[in-house]
Amino acid sequence: MSITKRHVYNLFGWILSLIAMAYFFGAVSDYYSSISDFQWNMLKVTVMLVSIGIFVVTSIISGLAWSLLLKDQNISIKHSYIQEIFLLSQVGKYIPGNVAHHIGRVYLAKQYKIPVINSINSMLIETVWIIAIGASLAVFALINMVDIEIFEKYVHLDIYLLMMMAFCALLIPWITIFIANNYLPTLVIRVSGGSKLPMPKLSTAIFVSMLYLSVFIFMGLVIKLQFTYLFDVASNSIFLFACIFSISWIAGFLVPGAPAGLGIRETLLILMLSPLYGPTAAVSLTVFLRVTTVIGDGVAFVIGTVLKIIVNKRQMLDCNE
């Protein structure tokens, strides 16, 4: 069997994932005594539950964004069905390889007669869009972290810079789709299953961009809440945490092999947050954040299962009538 660039890329991803996991678990081991001494109280339990709830909301928001992208391709389906498909499929991201949740979504969507090509096209556009939004936030974070001293005096964004960032984030997916369709048509057709990627409508682009931006903002809120109320650490703005999280999310998303970005995201968060709050708080935060997302995905799966049960009962009632 010949070795292709894809094999090399996957091998590199697996090696990088294993190194990151080793670093993360090594850091947890180094600061385990501090983490194990964590004392729970009613406020901290409440904050943890709220954090999990916020994460579940981000999954629902992502499902809503996917429904808009499908509607842009003239696929009209009940929102409850979309949420069922999306929430159930997300558990697949814990399977090593970073593709099982995509395959699961295509399979579940097919059960509701959503054509495979539309599922794949919408997911490709979704990937481009959310990476574009995350990259815009990541650029801001990197600009403000060039020097360690900048941690103590962040540059304040004015409304015009925010508007420019939002506009650029809006354009990047369109530009990417245009370039892919016109300069990489063979690759696009092969990946999408036989057609070029459709250009989203302006209204869809605006709403989808706002939804994906809100996902990162909500994750910034989770980090802010946990730093402030779980670890009694005076923290920075929610927006800045959203920017920091976006870097770790993109890295975890792009590196193959890491299940749900395990190790990759934690390593980057530790490296970026340690200069701000010290390694103990940074490592503790990454552990609790991972627990939050795992439980949150579990709750989302339960919600998806309940929706599926409700849908099946409705279909049985309709058949009986």
C-alpha positions in Angstrom: 0.0 0.0 0.0 1.4 3.4 -1.0 1.8 6.1 1.5 -0.2 9.3 0.6 -0.1 12.8 1.9 -3.3 12.0 3.8 -1.6 9.1 5.6 1.2 11.4 6.6 -1.2 14.1 7.8 -3.2 11.6 9.9 0.0 10.1 11.3 1.3 13.6 12.2 -2.1 14.4 13.8 -2.0 11.2 15.9 1.5 11.9 17.1 0.7 15.5 17.9 -2.5 14.4 19.8 -0.5 11.8 21.9 2.1 14.5 22.8 -0.6 16.9 23.8 -2.4 14.3 25.8 0.8 13.4 27.6 1.4 17.1 28.3 -2.1 17.6 29.6 -2.2 14.5 31.8 1.3 15.3 33.0 0.2 18.8 34.1 -2.9 17.3 35.8 -0.6 14.9 37.7 1.7 17.7 38.7 -1.1 19.8 40.2 -3.4 16.9 41.2 -3.1 17.7 44.9 -4.5 21.2 44.3 -7.3 19.8 42.1 -8.2 17.1 44.6 -8.4 19.6 47.4 -11.2 21.4 45.6 -14.1 22.0 48.0 -17.6 21.9 46.7 -20.4 24.1 48.1 -23.9 25.0 46.8 -22.6 28.0 44.8 -20.0 25.9 43.0 -22.4 23.1 42.3 -24.8 25.7 40.9 -22.1 27.3 38.7 -21.1 23.8 37.4 -24.8 23.0 36.5 -25.2 26.4 34.8 -22.0 25.8 32.9 -23.3 22.5 31.7 -26.6 24.1 30.7 -24.8 26.8 28.8 -22.8 24.2 26.9 -26.0 22.3 26.0 -27.4 25.6 24.7 -24.4 26.0 22.4 -25.2 22.5 20.9 -28.8 23.6 20.3 -27.6 26.8 18.7 -25.2 24.8 16.4 -28.2 22.6 15.4 -30.2 25.7 14.6 -27.4 27.0 12.4 -27.3 23.7 10.5 -31.0 23.9 9.9 -30.6 27.3 8.3 -27.8 26.0 6.0 -30.1 23.1 5.0 -33.0 25.5 4.4 -30.7 27.4 2.1 -30.5 24.3 0.0 -34.3 24.0 -0.1 -34.4 21.3 2.6 -37.3 22.0 4.9 -37.6 19.8 7.9 -39.1 20.3 11.4 -36.7 21.9 13.8 -37.2 19.1 16.4 -36.0 16.6 13.8 -32.9 18.7 13.1 -32.1 18.9 16.9 -32.6 15.2 17.3 -30.1 14.4 14.5 -27.6 17.0 15.6 -27.7 16.2 19.3 -27.5 12.4 18.9 -24.6 12.6 16.4 -22.4 14.7 18.6 -21.5 11.8 20.8 -19.6 10.4 17.9 -16.9 13.0 18.3 -15.5 11.0 21.2 -14.5 8.3 18.8 -10.9 8.8 17.7 -10.6 10.2 14.2 -12.8 13.3 14.4 -15.1 12.1 11.7 -17.6 9.7 13.4 -20.0 12.5 14.4 -20.1 13.7 10.8 -20.8 10.2 9.5 -23.4 9.7 12.2 -25.2 13.0 11.3 -25.3 12.0 7.6 -26.8 8.6 8.5 -29.4 10.0 10.9 -30.3 12.7 8.4 -30.9 10.1 5.7 -33.6 8.5 8.0 -35.5 11.8 7.6 -35.0 11.7 3.8 -32.4 14.4 3.8 -30.3 13.7 0.7 -26.7 12.7 1.5 -25.3 15.3 -0.8 -27.3 18.1 1.0 -26.1 16.9 4.4 -22.5 16.8 3.2 -22.6 20.2 1.5 -24.2 21.8 4.5 -21.7 20.3 6.8 -18.8 21.5 4.6 -20.2 25.0 4.6 -20.8 24.8 8.4 -17.2 23.8 8.9 -15.9 26.7 6.8 -18.2 29.1 8.6 -17.4 28.2 12.1 -13.7 28.0 11.5 -13.9 31.5 9.9 -15.7 32.9 13.0 -13.3 31.1 15.3 -10.2 32.2 13.3 -11.4 35.9 13.5 -11.5 35.6 17.3 -8.2 33.7 17.4 -6.5 36.5 15.4 -7.6 39.0 18.0 -6.4 36.8 20.8 -3.0 36.3 19.2 -2.6 40.1 18.5 -3.2 40.8 22.2 -0.9 38.0 23.4 2.3 38.8 21.4 3.9 40.0 24.5 3.3 38.5 28.0 3.0 42.0 29.4 -0.1 42.6 27.3 -1.9 40.0 29.5 -2.1 42.7 32.1 -3.4 45.4 29.8 -5.6 44.2 27.0 -6.4 46.4 24.1 -10.0 47.5 24.2 -12.0 46.9 21.0 -14.0 49.8 19.7 -17.2 49.3 17.8 -15.7 50.0 14.4 -13.1 47.2 14.9 -15.8 44.8 16.0 -17.9 45.6 13.0 -14.9 45.1 10.7 -14.1 41.8 12.3 -17.7 40.7 11.9 -17.8 41.8 8.3 -14.5 39.9 7.5 -15.9 36.8 9.2 -19.0 37.1 7.1 -17.0 37.3 3.9 -14.4 34.5 4.5 -16.8 31.6 4.0 -18.1 33.1 0.7 -14.6 33.7 -0.5 -13.5 30.2 0.5 -16.5 28.6 -1.2 -15.9 30.7 -4.4 -12.2 29.8 -4.5 -12.9 26.1 -3.8 -15.6 25.9 -6.5 -13.6 27.7 -9.2 -10.0 26.6 -8.5 -10.5 23.2 -6.8 -13.6 21.9 -8.5 -12.4 18.3 -8.7 -11.7 18.2 -4.9 -15.0 19.8 -4.1 -17.0 17.5 -6.2 -15.2 14.4 -4.8 -15.7 15.5 -1.2 -19.2 16.8 -1.5 -20.4 13.7 -3.4 -21.0 15.1 -6.9 -21.7 18.8 -6.9 -20.2 22.2 -6.2 -20.9 24.0 -2.9 -23.9 26.3 -3.0 -23.4 29.9 -2.0 -25.4 30.8 1.1 -27.9 33.7 0.9 -27.0 37.0 2.6 -29.7 36.5 5.3 -28.5 33.0 6.1 -24.9 34.2 6.3 -25.8 37.0 8.8 -27.9 34.7 11.0 -25.4 31.8 10.9 -22.5 34.1 11.7 -24.3 35.5 14.7 -25.2 32.0 15.9 -21.6 30.7 15.7 -20.2 33.8 17.2 -22.7 33.4 20.1 -21.4 29.8 20.6 -17.8 31.1 21.3 -19.2 33.9 23.4 -21.1 31.4 25.5 -18.0 29.3 26.0 -16.1 32.5 27.1 -18.9 33.0 29.6 -18.4 29.4 30.9 -14.7 30.1 31.4 -15.4 33.4 33.1 -17.9 31.8 35.5 -15.7 28.9 36.4 -12.6 31.1 37.0 -14.6 33.5 39.1 -16.8 31.2 41.2 -15.1 27.8 41.2 -11.5 29.1 41.7 -12.1 32.5 43.2 -9.9 34.1 40.6 -10.5 37.7 39.3 -10.8 37.1 35.6 -10.9 39.1 32.4 -13.7 39.8 29.9 -15.9 37.2 28.4 -15.0 38.3 24.9 -11.3 37.7 25.6 -12.0 34.2 26.9 -14.1 33.5 23.8 -11.0 34.5 21.7 -8.7 32.3 23.7 -11.1 29.4 23.6 -11.4 29.8 19.8 -7.7 29.1 19.3 -7.9 25.8 21.3 -11.2 24.8 19.6 -9.8 25.3 16.1 -6.6 23.3 16.9 -8.6 20.5 18.4 -11.0 20.5 15.4 -8.3 20.4 12.8 -5.9 17.9 14.3 -7.0 14.4 13.4 -7.0 11.6 15.9 -7.8 13.6 19.1 -11.3 12.5 20.2 -13.3 15.8 20.8 -10.0 17.6 20.7 -8.8 15.9 23.9 -5.4 17.0 24.9 -4.9 19.5 22.1 -7.5 22.0 23.5 -6.4 21.5 27.1 -2.7 22.0 26.3 -3.3 25.3 24.4 -5.6 26.5 27.1 -3.0 25.8 29.8 -0.3 27.5 27.8 -2.4 30.6 27.2 -4.0 30.9 30.6 -1.0 30.0 32.8 0.7 33.4 32.4 -2.6 35.1 33.4 -3.7 33.1 36.4 -0.8 30.7 37.2 -0.5 27.0 36.2 -2.6 25.7 39.1 -5.7 27.7 38.2 -5.2 27.1 34.4 -4.8 23.3 34.8 -7.8 23.1 37.2 -9.9 25.2 34.7 -9.1 22.9 31.8 -10.0 19.8 33.8 -13.4 21.3 34.9 -14.0 22.6 31.4 -13.5 19.2 29.9 -15.8 17.6 32.5 -18.4 20.3 31.7 -18.3 19.5 27.9 -18.4 15.8 28.4 -21.4 15.9 30.7 -22.9 18.5 28.5 -22.6 16.2 25.5 -24.2 13.5 27.6 -27.1 15.7 28.5 -27.5 16.7 24.8 -27.5 13.0 23.8 -30.3 12.4 26.3 -32.3 15.3 24.9 -31.8 14.0 21.4 -33.0 10.6 22.6 -36.1 12.0 24.2 -36.9 13.9 21.0 -36.5 10.7 19.0 -38.9 8.9 21.3 -41.4 11.7 21.0 -41.1 11.6 17.2 -41.5 7.8 17.1 -44.6 8.0 19.2 -46.1 10.7 16.9 -45.4 8.5 13.9 -47.1 5.5 15.6 -50.1 7.6 16.4 -50.3 8.9 12.8 -50.1 5.3 11.5 -52.9 4.2 13.8 -55.1 7.0 12.7 
